[in-house]
Amino acid sequence: MIPCGKRAGAAFDRGPRARPDLGRALARFQLSTGFGLAVSPAVITALAAHGPAALWGGLAGATLLSASAVTTETDQGRTARSAP
């Protein structure tokens, strides 16, 4: 057991109540990262058989898809937080 002092316990008590959506966000991040790491070797191998244009096109498409997902998530977060 590591001694932390008296204030560490208070920080742990306040953390989850302050951000209840943090657990879901972390779980989503871990799932997306784990899925990408598991699938990417197979996708790259399949695209390599079709040449470099397929690899770069796939990379560009994945990047655009990810950027649109981040933009959509950011827009929804702003709408939800700005509502009274």
C-alpha positions in Angstrom: 0.0 0.0 0.0 1.3 3.4 -0.9 0.8 6.2 1.6 -1.0 9.1 -0.1 -1.9 11.5 2.6 -5.3 12.8 3.6 -6.1 14.8 0.5 -5.8 12.0 -2.0 -8.9 10.3 -0.6 -10.9 13.5 -1.0 -9.8 13.7 -4.7 -11.0 10.2 -5.4 -14.4 10.9 -3.7 -15.1 13.9 -5.9 -13.8 12.6 -9.2 -16.5 10.3 -10.5 -19.4 12.6 -9.5 -17.8 15.5 -11.3 -17.5 13.7 -14.6 -20.0 10.8 -14.8 -19.4 10.5 -18.6 -15.7 10.1 -18.3 -15.9 6.3 -17.8 -17.9 5.9 -21.1 -15.5 8.1 -23.0 -12.5 6.1 -21.8 -14.2 2.8 -22.6 -15.1 4.1 -26.1 -11.5 5.3 -26.6 -10.1 1.9 -25.5 -12.5 0.0 -27.7 -11.7 2.1 -30.8 -8.0 1.9 -30.3 -8.0 -1.9 -29.6 -10.2 -2.6 -32.6 -8.0 -0.5 -34.9 -4.9 -2.2 -33.7 -6.5 -5.6 -34.2 -7.9 -5.0 -37.7 -5.2 -2.7 -39.2 -2.7 -5.5 -40.2 -5.3 -7.4 -42.1 -6.6 -4.2 -43.9 -3.1 -3.1 -44.8 -2.2 -6.5 -46.2 -5.4 -6.6 -48.2 -4.9 -3.1 -49.6 -1.2 -3.8 -50.4 -2.3 -6.5 -52.9 -4.1 -3.7 -54.9 -1.2 -1.3 -55.1 -0.1 1.9 -53.5 -3.1 3.9 -54.8 -5.4 1.6 -52.7 -3.2 2.1 -49.6 -3.2 5.9 -49.9 -6.9 6.0 -50.8 -7.8 3.9 -47.9 -5.7 6.0 -45.6 -7.3 9.2 -46.9 -10.7 7.7 -46.5 -10.1 6.6 -43.0 -8.7 10.0 -42.1 -11.7 11.8 -43.5 -14.1 9.4 -41.7 -12.3 9.9 -38.4 -12.2 13.7 -38.8 -16.0 13.8 -39.5 -16.7 11.6 -36.5 -14.6 13.9 -34.2 -16.4 17.0 -35.7 -19.8 15.4 -35.1 -18.9 14.5 -31.6 -17.6 18.0 -30.8 -20.7 19.6 -32.3 -23.0 17.4 -30.2 -21.0 18.1 -27.1 -21.3 21.9 -27.6 -25.1 21.6 -28.2 -25.7 19.5 -25.1 -23.6 21.8 -22.9 -25.0 25.1 -24.2 -28.6 24.0 -23.5 -29.9 25.2 -20.1 
